């Protein structure tokens, strides 16, 4: 199964850069909230799509579990980027 919903993985780092460039703290908070919502939608969609594809044969094989691991790794990287951006806005 190929993950075709890569737009969230592109927009999250881009929005984190925009948050750090934002001068008004209120707008930074709004931007972070919107980024978290986008990240959540991306995560739910990716996991739903994986589950839908994996449940077709009602068996989990090694390749499907590897794909799930890749999805989780990508989400973890994006969450770390959000955390780093939040720390930078606190400074």
N, C-alpha and C positions, 0 to 999 in steps of 0.2 A: 504494500500500500504506500503510495506516494502522498506526502502531505502537500496539498496544493494551497494551503492557507498560510503562506509565508508573509503576508502583508503585516501581520501583527509583530512578527519577529524583526521587521524592518522599521516599523513606525515607533516601536518602544524605544530603541536607542536614539532615534531622531528626536522624539519628544523629550527625552532626558537631557539631550544637549540644549534644546530650547528652554527647558526649565532652568538650567544653570545660567543661561544668558538673560533670563527674565529679570528685570530690575525691581519690580513690585512684588512684595512678598505674598500678597493676596492672590495675584495671578500665578505665582509659583505653586501655591497650595492647590488652586483650581486645576492647574496643568498636571500636577502629580495625581490628583484624584481621577482625572480623565484618563491618564496613562494607566493607572491601576485597573480601571474599568475595562480599558482596551485589552490589557493583559489577561484579565479574568475571562473576557469573551473569547480571546484567542485560545486560552487553556481549555475552556469548556468545549469549544468547537473541535479542537484537535483531539481531545480525549473521546468525545462523542463519535467523531469520524473513525477513530481507531477502533473503538468498541463495536461500532456498526459493522466494520469490515471484519473484525476478528470473530464476531459472533455468527457469521454466516454459516460456518461449518461446525459450530458449537464445540470447537476444540482450540486450544491455544498451543501454537507451536513455537519453536525457538525464534523464528524470524519475526513473528508477531510480538513476542516479548522484547526482542531487540529494538523493534520500532517504538514500542512503548517507552523503553529506556531512552531512546533518542528524543522523543517528545518531552519527557520529564527533564532531561539534561538541558534542552533548549529553554524550557520554562524556568528552570533554575538559574540559568545565565541571565535571563531577562529580569527575574526577581532581584538578583544581585545587582544588576545595573540600576534598578529602581532604588534599592537601598543605598547604593553609593551616591546617587543623585540627591536623595533626601538628606544624607549626611552633609553633602556639599552645600545645600540650601540652608542648613542650620548655621553654617559658619558666617 
